[in-house]
Amino acid sequence: MNLLREIYGGLKSLLIGLWITIGQFFKSAVTVRYPHQALKIPLRYRGHIELVGDPARGKPLCFVCKLCERACPSDCISVEGVKLEGDRRKSVTTYKLDFTKCSLCGSCVEVCREGAIRFSRDYNLAGLTKEEFLMDLVQRFQAQQAGAKSEARGAKPEVLAGPKAKPAEAAEPKPEGPLAGAAANGGSAP
């Protein structure tokens, strides 16, 4: 009698598992094939900080008050500037960010009373050396301005950035192994 109960319980759990598997088999895939597709970035996403421009002057709003530098608990911000002739305030000349130290806490953005810095929407930051994460935000701002001006004139942004390396093989990876035929025909593999 005990053996029959175990067999019944095992068959019941097997059928429940198969029913769930069959139900999932016919649903659409939720996998995003990253380099070719991207997820929508949430509005509150925090990337590295970037300078905000003044549309009237075409320069950053930052006037080198250094509140962000003092508020940063990671000590990853360094700001320098000079007062140009005819300007009421200082103009930022260098705004260095050591992104290897940054904890993305947001203290610098919160303390900036002019709204001169904000979080960027860049999420694809990858590098092989530490120097790639030492950023001069003034240079990045100027490059963004130059890119925006060239787009307004009709030039493509790739022309400014130079040629990008193309992968040697097709971007779509070729499936291998015993499930290669099912994956190639659009089926899903466990």
OpenMM code with the backbone's topology and positions (N, CA, C; nanometers):
from openmm import Vec3, app, unit

residues = "MET ASN LEU LEU ARG GLU ILE TYR GLY GLY LEU LYS SER LEU LEU ILE GLY LEU TRP ILE THR ILE GLY GLN PHE PHE LYS SER ALA VAL THR VAL ARG TYR PRO HIS GLN ALA LEU LYS ILE PRO LEU ARG TYR ARG GLY HIS ILE GLU LEU VAL GLY ASP PRO ALA ARG GLY LYS PRO LEU CYS PHE VAL CYS LYS LEU CYS GLU ARG ALA CYS PRO SER ASP CYS ILE SER VAL GLU GLY VAL LYS LEU GLU GLY ASP ARG ARG LYS SER VAL THR THR TYR LYS LEU ASP PHE THR LYS CYS SER LEU CYS GLY SER CYS VAL GLU VAL CYS ARG GLU GLY ALA ILE ARG PHE SER ARG ASP TYR ASN LEU ALA GLY LEU THR LYS GLU GLU PHE LEU MET ASP LEU VAL GLN ARG PHE GLN ALA GLN GLN ALA GLY ALA LYS SER GLU ALA ARG GLY ALA LYS PRO GLU VAL LEU ALA GLY PRO LYS ALA LYS PRO ALA GLU ALA ALA GLU PRO LYS PRO GLU GLY PRO LEU ALA GLY ALA ALA ALA ASN GLY GLY SER ALA PRO".split()
positions = [
    Vec3(0.0821, -0.1194, 0.0000),
    Vec3(0.0000, 0.0000, 0.0000),
    Vec3(0.0868, 0.1261, 0.0000),
    Vec3(0.1925, 0.1238, 0.0802),
    Vec3(0.2862, 0.2371, 0.0888),
    Vec3(0.3573, 0.2591, -0.0448),
    Vec3(0.3896, 0.1487, -0.1125),
    Vec3(0.4571, 0.1564, -0.2422),
    Vec3(0.3661, 0.2214, -0.3464),
    Vec3(0.2359, 0.1882, -0.3445),
    Vec3(0.1421, 0.2474, -0.4395),
    Vec3(0.1281, 0.3976, -0.4171),
    Vec3(0.1293, 0.4388, -0.2896),
    Vec3(0.1215, 0.5818, -0.2587),
    Vec3(0.2430, 0.6568, -0.3132),
    Vec3(0.3601, 0.5994, -0.3007),
    Vec3(0.4830, 0.6623, -0.3520),
    Vec3(0.4796, 0.6701, -0.5046),
    Vec3(0.4341, 0.5635, -0.5691),
    Vec3(0.4252, 0.5638, -0.7156),
    Vec3(0.3250, 0.6691, -0.7611),
    Vec3(0.2097, 0.6766, -0.6946),
    Vec3(0.1081, 0.7758, -0.7292),
    Vec3(0.1624, 0.9178, -0.7090),
    Vec3(0.2284, 0.9425, -0.5981),
    Vec3(0.2853, 1.0763, -0.5708),
    Vec3(0.3923, 1.1137, -0.6729),
    Vec3(0.4746, 1.0169, -0.7117),
    Vec3(0.5785, 1.0423, -0.8107),
    Vec3(0.5201, 1.0742, -0.9475),
    Vec3(0.4203, 0.9971, -0.9898),
    Vec3(0.3555, 1.0220, -1.1188),
    Vec3(0.2831, 1.1567, -1.1195),
    Vec3(0.2187, 1.1880, -1.0061),
    Vec3(0.1470, 1.3153, -0.9971),
    Vec3(0.2447, 1.4328, -1.0112),
    Vec3(0.3563, 1.4293, -0.9398),
    Vec3(0.4545, 1.5387, -0.9483),
    Vec3(0.5177, 1.5448, -1.0868),
    Vec3(0.5381, 1.4289, -1.1513),
    Vec3(0.5922, 1.4269, -1.2864),
    Vec3(0.4960, 1.4937, -1.3842),
    Vec3(0.3672, 1.4620, -1.3740),
    Vec3(0.2676, 1.5206, -1.4635),
    Vec3(0.2531, 1.6713, -1.4401),
    Vec3(0.2605, 1.7147, -1.3142),
    Vec3(0.2534, 1.8587, -1.2850),
    Vec3(0.3739, 1.9297, -1.3471),
    Vec3(0.4909, 1.8718, -1.3329),
    Vec3(0.6119, 1.9310, -1.3906),
    Vec3(0.6056, 1.9376, -1.5423),
    Vec3(0.5564, 1.8303, -1.6043),
    Vec3(0.5428, 1.8294, -1.7501),
    Vec3(0.4400, 1.9327, -1.7962),
    Vec3(0.3309, 1.9478, -1.7215),
    Vec3(0.2285, 2.0466, -1.7571),
    Vec3(0.2870, 2.1889, -1.7540),
    Vec3(0.3660, 2.2191, -1.6520),
    Vec3(0.4303, 2.3511, -1.6414),
    Vec3(0.5291, 2.3702, -1.7565),
    Vec3(0.6063, 2.2680, -1.7869),
    Vec3(0.7040, 2.2762, -1.8956),
    Vec3(0.6346, 2.2994, -2.0297),
    Vec3(0.5257, 2.2283, -2.0550),
    Vec3(0.4521, 2.2460, -2.1811),
    Vec3(0.3951, 2.3864, -2.1891),
    Vec3(0.3438, 2.4381, -2.0782),
    Vec3(0.2910, 2.5744, -2.0763),
    Vec3(0.3979, 2.6779, -2.1085),
    Vec3(0.5182, 2.6598, -2.0557),
    Vec3(0.6273, 2.7530, -2.0819),
    Vec3(0.6822, 2.7389, -2.2244),
    Vec3(0.6720, 2.6210, -2.2808),
    Vec3(0.7241, 2.5960, -2.4144),
    Vec3(0.6569, 2.6837, -2.5187),
    Vec3(0.5282, 2.7107, -2.5021),
    Vec3(0.4532, 2.7867, -2.6013),
    Vec3(0.4506, 2.9370, -2.5741),
    Vec3(0.5103, 2.9821, -2.4662),
    Vec3(0.5186, 3.1258, -2.4396),
    Vec3(0.6367, 3.1849, -2.5161),
    Vec3(0.6289, 3.3147, -2.5432),
    Vec3(0.7388, 3.3793, -2.6160),
    Vec3(0.8611, 3.3918, -2.5244),
    Vec3(0.9775, 3.3949, -2.5851),
    Vec3(1.1028, 3.4025, -2.5107),
    Vec3(1.1204, 3.5412, -2.4483),
    Vec3(1.1789, 3.5459, -2.3303),
    Vec3(1.2036, 3.6735, -2.2641),
    Vec3(1.3513, 3.7123, -2.2707),
    Vec3(1.4290, 3.6299, -2.3353),
    Vec3(1.5722, 3.6571, -2.3470),
    Vec3(1.5963, 3.7708, -2.4451),
    Vec3(1.6854, 3.8625, -2.4071),
    Vec3(1.7232, 3.9723, -2.4946),
    Vec3(1.8629, 3.9416, -2.5476),
    Vec3(1.8776, 3.9424, -2.6779),
    Vec3(2.0078, 3.9148, -2.7395),
    Vec3(2.0856, 4.0453, -2.7392),
    Vec3(2.1652, 4.0654, -2.6319),
    Vec3(2.2186, 4.1952, -2.5934),
    Vec3(2.2841, 4.2808, -2.7016),
    Vec3(2.3841, 4.2390, -2.7711),
    Vec3(2.4445, 4.3393, -2.8594),
    Vec3(2.3500, 4.3890, -2.9674),
    Vec3(2.2528, 4.3075, -3.0047),
    Vec3(2.1627, 4.3427, -3.1139),
    Vec3(2.0337, 4.4053, -3.0636),
    Vec3(1.9976, 4.3768, -2.9416),
    Vec3(1.8787, 4.4337, -2.8792),
    Vec3(1.9197, 4.4896, -2.7437),
    Vec3(1.8465, 4.5878, -2.6957),
    Vec3(1.8768, 4.6441, -2.5645),
    Vec3(1.7472, 4.6640, -2.4878),
    Vec3(1.7554, 4.6473, -2.3576),
    Vec3(1.6410, 4.6732, -2.2730),
    Vec3(1.6211, 4.8232, -2.2588),
    Vec3(1.4999, 4.8644, -2.2316),
    Vec3(1.4718, 5.0052, -2.2072),
    Vec3(1.5313, 5.0418, -2.0712),
    Vec3(1.6074, 5.1499, -2.0683),
    Vec3(1.6719, 5.1927, -1.9447),
    Vec3(1.5702, 5.2658, -1.8580),
    Vec3(1.5598, 5.2318, -1.7299),
    Vec3(1.4661, 5.3019, -1.6417),
    Vec3(1.5018, 5.4500, -1.6290),
    Vec3(1.4016, 5.5335, -1.6066),
    Vec3(1.4245, 5.6772, -1.5957),
    Vec3(1.5188, 5.7122, -1.4805),
    Vec3(1.5164, 5.6351, -1.3745),
    Vec3(1.5984, 5.6670, -1.2578),
    Vec3(1.7347, 5.5982, -1.2611),
    Vec3(1.7769, 5.5508, -1.3763),
    Vec3(1.9071, 5.4846, -1.3894),
    Vec3(2.0182, 5.5829, -1.3569),
    Vec3(2.1186, 5.5372, -1.2826),
    Vec3(2.2322, 5.6207, -1.2448),
    Vec3(2.3579, 5.5716, -1.3149),
    Vec3(2.3974, 5.6409, -1.4194),
    Vec3(2.5261, 5.6159, -1.4819),
    Vec3(2.6286, 5.7092, -1.4186),
    Vec3(2.7435, 5.7238, -1.4803),
    Vec3(2.8416, 5.8190, -1.4284),
    Vec3(2.7850, 5.9599, -1.4436),
    Vec3(2.8447, 6.0569, -1.3757),
    Vec3(2.7930, 6.1936, -1.3860),
    Vec3(2.8423, 6.2584, -1.5141),
    Vec3(2.7679, 6.3592, -1.5597),
    Vec3(2.8064, 6.4357, -1.6773),
    Vec3(2.7669, 6.5810, -1.6564),
    Vec3(2.8326, 6.6686, -1.7298),
    Vec3(2.8036, 6.8112, -1.7198),
    Vec3(2.6796, 6.8469, -1.8010),
    Vec3(2.6017, 6.9416, -1.7484),
    Vec3(2.4828, 6.9913, -1.8164),
    Vec3(2.5203, 7.1225, -1.8835),
    Vec3(2.4788, 7.1389, -2.0065),
    Vec3(2.5146, 7.2582, -2.0821),
    Vec3(2.4129, 7.3704, -2.0701),
    Vec3(2.4621, 7.4920, -2.0874),
    Vec3(2.3769, 7.6107, -2.0954),
    Vec3(2.3467, 7.6321, -2.2429),
    Vec3(2.2211, 7.6192, -2.2845),
    Vec3(2.1905, 7.6299, -2.4275),
    Vec3(2.2220, 7.7672, -2.4860),
    Vec3(2.2159, 7.8720, -2.4043),
    Vec3(2.2420, 8.0066, -2.4555),
    Vec3(2.3905, 8.0266, -2.4865),
    Vec3(2.4777, 7.9755, -2.3991),
    Vec3(2.6221, 7.9970, -2.4168),
    Vec3(2.6918, 7.8807, -2.4864),
    Vec3(2.6331, 7.7621, -2.4788),
    Vec3(2.6982, 7.6452, -2.5366),
    Vec3(2.8126, 7.5944, -2.4506),
    Vec3(2.8152, 7.6346, -2.3244),
    Vec3(2.9188, 7.5927, -2.2302),
    Vec3(2.8521, 7.5232, -2.1128),
    Vec3(2.9295, 7.4504, -2.0322),
    Vec3(2.8710, 7.3875, -1.9140),
    Vec3(2.8183, 7.4916, -1.8149),
    Vec3(2.7132, 7.4562, -1.7416),
    Vec3(2.6575, 7.5444, -1.6388),
    Vec3(2.7485, 7.5575, -1.5174),
    Vec3(2.8390, 7.4647, -1.4988),
    Vec3(2.9257, 7.4612, -1.3807),
    Vec3(3.0078, 7.5892, -1.3704),
    Vec3(3.0103, 7.6481, -1.2504),
    Vec3(3.0911, 7.7676, -1.2280),
    Vec3(3.1948, 7.7445, -1.1183),
    Vec3(3.2353, 7.6217, -1.0987),
    Vec3(3.3476, 7.5807, -1.0141),
    Vec3(3.3278, 7.6234, -0.8682),
    Vec3(3.2111, 7.5964, -0.8130),
    Vec3(3.1889, 7.6243, -0.6706),
    Vec3(3.2509, 7.5157, -0.5836),
    Vec3(3.2806, 7.4005, -0.6404),
    Vec3(3.3458, 7.2873, -0.5767),
    Vec3(3.2618, 7.2211, -0.4677),
    Vec3(3.1317, 7.2471, -0.4650),
    Vec3(3.0455, 7.1789, -0.3689),
    Vec3(3.0425, 7.0289, -0.3959),
    Vec3(3.0412, 6.9908, -0.5224),
    Vec3(3.0392, 6.8486, -0.5575),
    Vec3(3.1673, 6.7796, -0.5116),
    Vec3(3.2784, 6.8482, -0.5268),
    Vec3(3.4082, 6.7928, -0.4861),
    Vec3(3.4117, 6.7688, -0.3357),
    Vec3(3.3578, 6.8637, -0.2584),
    Vec3(3.3569, 6.8497, -0.1125),
    Vec3(3.2532, 6.7475, -0.0659),
    Vec3(3.1429, 6.7332, -0.1391),
    Vec3(3.0366, 6.6421, -0.0978),
    Vec3(3.0677, 6.4964, -0.1306),
    Vec3(3.1611, 6.4723, -0.2183),
    Vec3(3.1898, 6.3360, -0.2641),
    Vec3(3.2584, 6.2553, -0.1534),
    Vec3(3.1937, 6.1493, -0.1023),
    Vec3(3.2568, 6.0686, 0.0029),
    Vec3(3.3706, 5.9814, -0.0499),
    Vec3(3.3737, 5.9562, -0.1797),
    Vec3(3.4772, 5.8715, -0.2391),
    Vec3(3.5989, 5.9505, -0.2839),
    Vec3(3.5910, 6.0824, -0.2806),
    Vec3(3.6993, 6.1702, -0.3229),
    Vec3(3.7427, 6.1388, -0.4663),
    Vec3(3.6446, 6.1309, -0.5546),
    Vec3(3.6752, 6.0943, -0.6930),
    Vec3(3.6554, 6.2098, -0.7905),
    Vec3(3.6227, 6.3303, -0.7408),
    Vec3(3.5978, 6.4448, -0.8276),
    Vec3(3.7035, 6.5509, -0.8032),
    Vec3(3.7530, 6.6089, -0.9123),
    Vec3(3.8479, 6.7197, -0.9060),
    Vec3(3.8039, 6.8238, -1.0083),
    Vec3(3.7783, 6.9476, -0.9605),
    Vec3(3.7268, 7.0533, -1.0474),
    Vec3(3.8221, 7.1720, -1.0439),
    Vec3(3.8535, 7.2248, -1.1616),
    Vec3(3.9358, 7.3448, -1.1731),
    Vec3(3.8719, 7.4378, -1.2748),
    Vec3(3.8952, 7.5682, -1.2573),
    Vec3(3.8403, 7.6638, -1.3513),
    Vec3(3.9090, 7.7980, -1.3422),
    Vec3(3.8778, 7.8837, -1.4369),
    Vec3(3.9328, 8.0191, -1.4412),
    Vec3(3.8197, 8.1158, -1.4713),
    Vec3(3.8412, 8.2415, -1.4306),
    Vec3(3.7439, 8.3457, -1.4624),
    Vec3(3.7891, 8.4133, -1.5911),
    Vec3(3.7079, 8.3973, -1.6942),
    Vec3(3.7388, 8.4560, -1.8239),
    Vec3(3.6945, 8.6020, -1.8266),
    Vec3(3.7604, 8.6795, -1.9089),
    Vec3(3.7262, 8.8210, -1.9202),
    Vec3(3.5850, 8.8367, -1.9742),
    Vec3(3.5070, 8.9197, -1.9098),
    Vec3(3.3701, 8.9458, -1.9531),
    Vec3(3.2672, 8.8543, -1.8892),
    Vec3(3.3099, 8.7480, -1.8225),
    Vec3(3.2163, 8.6579, -1.7548),
    Vec3(3.1974, 8.7002, -1.6098),
    Vec3(3.0783, 8.6759, -1.5574),
    Vec3(3.0516, 8.7079, -1.4179),
    Vec3(3.1057, 8.6009, -1.3250),
    Vec3(3.1113, 8.4771, -1.3728),
    Vec3(3.1523, 8.3646, -1.2894),
    Vec3(3.2711, 8.2936, -1.3528),
    Vec3(3.3274, 8.2036, -1.2747),
    Vec3(3.4340, 8.1189, -1.3275),
    Vec3(3.3763, 8.0226, -1.4300),
    Vec3(3.4594, 7.9810, -1.5209),
    Vec3(3.4239, 7.8766, -1.6178),
    Vec3(3.5078, 7.7534, -1.5870),
    Vec3(3.4463, 7.6394, -1.5953),
    Vec3(3.5166, 7.5148, -1.5664),
    Vec3(3.6143, 7.4844, -1.6798),
    Vec3(3.7384, 7.4499, -1.6438),
    Vec3(3.8386, 7.4120, -1.7438),
    Vec3(3.8657, 7.2617, -1.7394),
    Vec3(3.8694, 7.2040, -1.6201),
    Vec3(3.8841, 7.0587, -1.6078),
    Vec3(3.7888, 7.0090, -1.5003),
    Vec3(3.7234, 6.9006, -1.5297),
    Vec3(3.6340, 6.8343, -1.4347),
    Vec3(3.6690, 6.6867, -1.4436),
    Vec3(3.7551, 6.6418, -1.3535),
    Vec3(3.8052, 6.5043, -1.3564),
    Vec3(3.7179, 6.4156, -1.2682),
    Vec3(3.6830, 6.2999, -1.3199),
    Vec3(3.6066, 6.2005, -1.2461),
    Vec3(3.6823, 6.0689, -1.2525),
    Vec3(3.7154, 6.0151, -1.1359),
    Vec3(3.7775, 5.8823, -1.1276),
    Vec3(3.6648, 5.7828, -1.1025),
    Vec3(3.6148, 5.7237, -1.2107),
    Vec3(3.4984, 5.6367, -1.2010),
    Vec3(3.5303, 5.5054, -1.1301),
    Vec3(3.6581, 5.4731, -1.1136),
    Vec3(3.6930, 5.3514, -1.0394),
    Vec3(3.6644, 5.3672, -0.8912),
    Vec3(3.6595, 5.4899, -0.8420),
    Vec3(3.6306, 5.5153, -0.7011),
    Vec3(3.4838, 5.5500, -0.6767),
    Vec3(3.4147, 5.5946, -0.7784),
    Vec3(3.2780, 5.6459, -0.7634),
    Vec3(3.1830, 5.5354, -0.7182),
    Vec3(3.1030, 5.5648, -0.6161),
    Vec3(3.0052, 5.4681, -0.5660),
    Vec3(2.8643, 5.4992, -0.6154),
    Vec3(2.8496, 5.5990, -0.7031),
    Vec3(2.7210, 5.6400, -0.7597),
    Vec3(2.6192, 5.6735, -0.6511),
    Vec3(2.6673, 5.7368, -0.5444),
    Vec3(2.5795, 5.7697, -0.4316),
    Vec3(2.4884, 5.8877, -0.4628),
    Vec3(2.5302, 5.9775, -0.5515),
    Vec3(2.4476, 6.0904, -0.5901),
    Vec3(2.4645, 6.2142, -0.5059),
    Vec3(2.5574, 6.2148, -0.4112),
    Vec3(2.5783, 6.3333, -0.3271),
    Vec3(2.6169, 6.4543, -0.4103),
    Vec3(2.6979, 6.4347, -0.5106),
    Vec3(2.7428, 6.5457, -0.5942),
    Vec3(2.6267, 6.6057, -0.6733),
    Vec3(2.5392, 6.5221, -0.7243),
    Vec3(2.4256, 6.5702, -0.8025),
    Vec3(2.3266, 6.6435, -0.7126),
    Vec3(2.3051, 6.5907, -0.5926),
    Vec3(2.2108, 6.6527, -0.5000),
    Vec3(2.2588, 6.7882, -0.4509),
    Vec3(2.3891, 6.8029, -0.4277),
    Vec3(2.4406, 6.9259, -0.3685),
    Vec3(2.4590, 7.0380, -0.4710),
    Vec3(2.4615, 7.0067, -0.5986),
    Vec3(2.4841, 7.1080, -0.7015),
    Vec3(2.3631, 7.1997, -0.7114),
    Vec3(2.3808, 7.3230, -0.6705),
    Vec3(2.2666, 7.4155, -0.6632),
    Vec3(2.2272, 7.4712, -0.7996),
    Vec3(2.3137, 7.4615, -0.8979),
    Vec3(2.2822, 7.5101, -1.0320),
    Vec3(2.2283, 7.4001, -1.1233),
    Vec3(2.2336, 7.2751, -1.0764),
    Vec3(2.1922, 7.1645, -1.1639),
    Vec3(2.2902, 7.1444, -1.2773),
    Vec3(2.4177, 7.1699, -1.2505),
    Vec3(2.5203, 7.1651, -1.3546),
    Vec3(2.5705, 7.0243, -1.3832),
    Vec3(2.5387, 6.9287, -1.2965),
    Vec3(2.5767, 6.7890, -1.3227),
    Vec3(2.4539, 6.7015, -1.3036),
    Vec3(2.4531, 6.5914, -1.3771),
    Vec3(2.3440, 6.4948, -1.3687),
    Vec3(2.4019, 6.3566, -1.3962),
    Vec3(2.3206, 6.2559, -1.3707),
    Vec3(2.3616, 6.1201, -1.4041),
    Vec3(2.3419, 6.0974, -1.5531),
    Vec3(2.4389, 6.0332, -1.6150),
    Vec3(2.4271, 6.0045, -1.7575),
    Vec3(2.3422, 5.8797, -1.7771),
    Vec3(2.3110, 5.8515, -1.9007),
    Vec3(2.2345, 5.7328, -1.9357),
    Vec3(2.3265, 5.6247, -1.9932),
    Vec3(2.4594, 5.6452, -1.9845),
    Vec3(2.5546, 5.5453, -2.0332),
    Vec3(2.5545, 5.4249, -1.9400),
    Vec3(2.5316, 5.3091, -1.9951),
    Vec3(2.5358, 5.1882, -1.9140),
    Vec3(2.6393, 5.0895, -1.9652),
    Vec3(2.6888, 5.1106, -2.0825),
    Vec3(2.7785, 5.0150, -2.1453),
    Vec3(2.9234, 5.0618, -2.1299),
    Vec3(2.9698, 5.0685, -2.0077),
    Vec3(3.1076, 5.1097, -1.9814),
    Vec3(3.1911, 4.9853, -1.9547),
    Vec3(3.2857, 4.9621, -2.0389),
    Vec3(3.3752, 4.8491, -2.0222),
    Vec3(3.5134, 4.8924, -2.0674),
    Vec3(3.6142, 4.8431, -1.9998),
    Vec3(3.7504, 4.8774, -2.0370),
    Vec3(3.8478, 4.7755, -1.9857),
    Vec3(3.9677, 4.7848, -2.0354),
    Vec3(4.0721, 4.6911, -1.9955),
    Vec3(4.1731, 4.7537, -1.8996),
    Vec3(4.1772, 4.8868, -1.8936),
    Vec3(4.2729, 4.9532, -1.8060),
    Vec3(4.2019, 5.0556, -1.7187),
    Vec3(4.2659, 5.0920, -1.6112),
    Vec3(4.2100, 5.1901, -1.5184),
    Vec3(4.1987, 5.3276, -1.5844),
    Vec3(4.2908, 5.3596, -1.6732),
    Vec3(4.2929, 5.4905, -1.7381),
    Vec3(4.1665, 5.5166, -1.8206),
    Vec3(4.1012, 5.4115, -1.8649),
    Vec3(3.9790, 5.4283, -1.9424),
    Vec3(3.8638, 5.4804, -1.8562),
    Vec3(3.8777, 5.4722, -1.7242),
    Vec3(3.7729, 5.5174, -1.6333),
    Vec3(3.8101, 5.6466, -1.5617),
    Vec3(3.9197, 5.7081, -1.6014),
    Vec3(3.9558, 5.8413, -1.5528),
    Vec3(3.9062, 5.9387, -1.6581),
    Vec3(3.7974, 6.0068, -1.6289),
    Vec3(3.7285, 6.0865, -1.7299),
    Vec3(3.7453, 6.2351, -1.7053),
    Vec3(3.7644, 6.3101, -1.8127),
    Vec3(3.7583, 6.4560, -1.8070),
    Vec3(3.6229, 6.4936, -1.8646),
    Vec3(3.5322, 6.5347, -1.7780),
    Vec3(3.3952, 6.5590, -1.8210),
    Vec3(3.3820, 6.6815, -1.9109),
    Vec3(3.4774, 6.7753, -1.9037),
    Vec3(3.4737, 6.8911, -1.9936),
    Vec3(3.5013, 6.8452, -2.1363),
    Vec3(3.5994, 6.7583, -2.1536),
    Vec3(3.6288, 6.7053, -2.2870),
    Vec3(3.5110, 6.6239, -2.3408),
    Vec3(3.4485, 6.5441, -2.2549),
    Vec3(3.3316, 6.4664, -2.2969),
    Vec3(3.2172, 6.5595, -2.3374),
    Vec3(3.1985, 6.6683, -2.2619),
    Vec3(3.0935, 6.7658, -2.2941),
    Vec3(3.1200, 6.8300, -2.4296),
    Vec3(3.2455, 6.8692, -2.4527),
    Vec3(3.2805, 6.9314, -2.5796),
    Vec3(3.2614, 6.8341, -2.6956),
    Vec3(3.2944, 6.7077, -2.6749),
    Vec3(3.2749, 6.6071, -2.7797),
    Vec3(3.1253, 6.5873, -2.8082),
    Vec3(3.0432, 6.5892, -2.7035),
    Vec3(2.8988, 6.5769, -2.7230),
    Vec3(2.8442, 6.6975, -2.7993),
    Vec3(2.8944, 6.8163, -2.7674),
    Vec3(2.8505, 6.9370, -2.8371),
    Vec3(2.8894, 6.9314, -2.9846),
    Vec3(3.0119, 6.8872, -3.0116),
    Vec3(3.0578, 6.8760, -3.1504),
    Vec3(2.9739, 6.7724, -3.2250),
    Vec3(2.9394, 6.6614, -3.1591),
    Vec3(2.8560, 6.5588, -3.2211),
    Vec3(2.7164, 6.6106, -3.2500),
    Vec3(2.6611, 6.6897, -3.1569),
    Vec3(2.5270, 6.7456, -3.1769),
    Vec3(2.5272, 6.8459, -3.2923),
    Vec3(2.6328, 6.9259, -3.3034),
    Vec3(2.6407, 7.0232, -3.4124),
    Vec3(2.6535, 6.9536, -3.5470),
    Vec3(2.7334, 6.8463, -3.5521),
    Vec3(2.7511, 6.7761, -3.6791),
    Vec3(2.6227, 6.7048, -3.7190),
    Vec3(2.5466, 6.6537, -3.6219),
    Vec3(2.4185, 6.5908, -3.6537),
    Vec3(2.3201, 6.6942, -3.7062),
    Vec3(2.3260, 6.8155, -3.6500),
    Vec3(2.2372, 6.9219, -3.6960),
    Vec3(2.2688, 6.9609, -3.8409),
    Vec3(2.3970, 6.9497, -3.8784),
    Vec3(2.4371, 6.9821, -4.0160),
    Vec3(2.4157, 6.8652, -4.1109),
    Vec3(2.3821, 6.7477, -4.0570),
    Vec3(2.3529, 6.6327, -4.1420),
    Vec3(2.4633, 6.5297, -4.1479),
    Vec3(2.5773, 6.5527, -4.0816),
    Vec3(2.6848, 6.4541, -4.0829),
    Vec3(2.6509, 6.3419, -3.9857),
    Vec3(2.7034, 6.2252, -4.0144),
    Vec3(2.6805, 6.1122, -3.9262),
    Vec3(2.7791, 6.1183, -3.8103),
    Vec3(2.7366, 6.0793, -3.6867),
    Vec3(2.8284, 6.0811, -3.5726),
    Vec3(2.9462, 5.9869, -3.5890),
    Vec3(2.9317, 5.8794, -3.6696),
    Vec3(3.0429, 5.7856, -3.6874),
    Vec3(3.1604, 5.8513, -3.7585),
    Vec3(3.1318, 5.9557, -3.8356),
    Vec3(3.2391, 6.0232, -3.9075),
    Vec3(3.3344, 6.0894, -3.8088),
    Vec3(3.2795, 6.1470, -3.7010),
    Vec3(3.3643, 6.2101, -3.5995),
    Vec3(3.4392, 6.1077, -3.5171),
    Vec3(3.3709, 5.9983, -3.4835),
    Vec3(3.4314, 5.8997, -3.3951),
    Vec3(3.5332, 5.8128, -3.4664),
    Vec3(3.5277, 5.8083, -3.5974),
    Vec3(3.6193, 5.7232, -3.6713),
    Vec3(3.5566, 5.5870, -3.6942),
    Vec3(3.6229, 5.5023, -3.7707),
    Vec3(3.5654, 5.3716, -3.8004),
    Vec3(3.5655, 5.2826, -3.6775),
    Vec3(3.4592, 5.2058, -3.6630),
    Vec3(3.4504, 5.1117, -3.5522),
    Vec3(3.4889, 4.9740, -3.6035),
    Vec3(3.5452, 4.8954, -3.5146),
    Vec3(3.5863, 4.7609, -3.5522),
    Vec3(3.4642, 4.6740, -3.5720),
    Vec3(3.4602, 4.6040, -3.6822),
    Vec3(3.3509, 4.5127, -3.7115),
    Vec3(3.3958, 4.3725, -3.6732),
    Vec3(3.3060, 4.2918, -3.6173),
    Vec3(3.3449, 4.1554, -3.5847),
    Vec3(3.3780, 4.0766, -3.7105),
    Vec3(3.4717, 3.9854, -3.6971),
    Vec3(3.5183, 3.9089, -3.8114),
    Vec3(3.4085, 3.8157, -3.8635),
    Vec3(3.3326, 3.7552, -3.7723),
    Vec3(3.2276, 3.6641, -3.8127),
    Vec3(3.0936, 3.7321, -3.7967),
    Vec3(2.9911, 3.6651, -3.8405),
    Vec3(2.8554, 3.7178, -3.8255),
    Vec3(2.8253, 3.7371, -3.6783),
    Vec3(2.7429, 3.8373, -3.6483),
    Vec3(2.7139, 3.8703, -3.5098),
    Vec3(2.6324, 3.7618, -3.4413),
    Vec3(2.5543, 3.6882, -3.5159),
    Vec3(2.4709, 3.5835, -3.4581),
    Vec3(2.5568, 3.4600, -3.4324),
    Vec3(2.5689, 3.4146, -3.3059),
    Vec3(2.6500, 3.2965, -3.2788),
    Vec3(2.5851, 3.1719, -3.3375),
    Vec3(2.6693, 3.0849, -3.3889),
    Vec3(2.6191, 2.9607, -3.4474),
    Vec3(2.6048, 2.8574, -3.3361),
    Vec3(2.4858, 2.7941, -3.3241),
    Vec3(2.4669, 2.6954, -3.2192),
    Vec3(2.5483, 2.5696, -3.2469),
    Vec3(2.5913, 2.5079, -3.1397),
    Vec3(2.6679, 2.3848, -3.1506),
    Vec3(2.6053, 2.2807, -3.0597),
    Vec3(2.6347, 2.1558, -3.0847),
    Vec3(2.5896, 2.0495, -2.9964),
    Vec3(2.4634, 1.9819, -3.0453),
    Vec3(2.4074, 1.8948, -2.9607),
    Vec3(2.2927, 1.8151, -3.0024),
    Vec3(2.1657, 1.8969, -3.0210),
    Vec3(2.1544, 2.0141, -2.9586),
    Vec3(2.0339, 2.0958, -2.9705),
    Vec3(2.0457, 2.2000, -3.0800),
    Vec3(2.1497, 2.1957, -3.1620),
    Vec3(2.1739, 2.2978, -3.2642),
    Vec3(2.0596, 2.3022, -3.3644),
    Vec3(2.0069, 2.1898, -3.4038),
    Vec3(1.8981, 2.1868, -3.5011),
    Vec3(1.7715, 2.2510, -3.4468),
    Vec3(1.7393, 2.2272, -3.3204),
    Vec3(1.6184, 2.2850, -3.2606),
    Vec3(1.6318, 2.4357, -3.2469),
    Vec3(1.7502, 2.4820, -3.2079),
    Vec3(1.7708, 2.6265, -3.1912),
    Vec3(1.7696, 2.6975, -3.3264),
    Vec3(1.8224, 2.6347, -3.4288),
    Vec3(1.8248, 2.6964, -3.5613),
    Vec3(1.6848, 2.7073, -3.6205),
    Vec3(1.5967, 2.6143, -3.5818),
    Vec3(1.4604, 2.6180, -3.6343),
    Vec3(1.3666, 2.7037, -3.5508),
    Vec3(1.4184, 2.7786, -3.4556),
    Vec3(1.3355, 2.8684, -3.3765),
    Vec3(1.2810, 2.8030, -3.2510),
    Vec3(1.3118, 2.6795, -3.2264),
    Vec3(1.2633, 2.6128, -3.1054),
    Vec3(1.3411, 2.6584, -2.9842),
    Vec3(1.2920, 2.6293, -2.8673),
    Vec3(1.3626, 2.6687, -2.7468),
    Vec3(1.4316, 2.5470, -2.6889),
    Vec3(1.5462, 2.5716, -2.6287),
    Vec3(1.6208, 2.4646, -2.5673),
    Vec3(1.6236, 2.4882, -2.4169),
    Vec3(1.6225, 2.3849, -2.3367),
    Vec3(1.6239, 2.4040, -2.1905),
    Vec3(1.7544, 2.4584, -2.1424),
] * unit.nanometer
topology = app.Topology()
chain = topology.addChain("A")
for resn in residues:
    res = topology.addResidue(resn, chain)
    for name in ("N", "CA", "C"):
        topology.addAtom(name, app.Element.getBySymbol(name[0]), res)
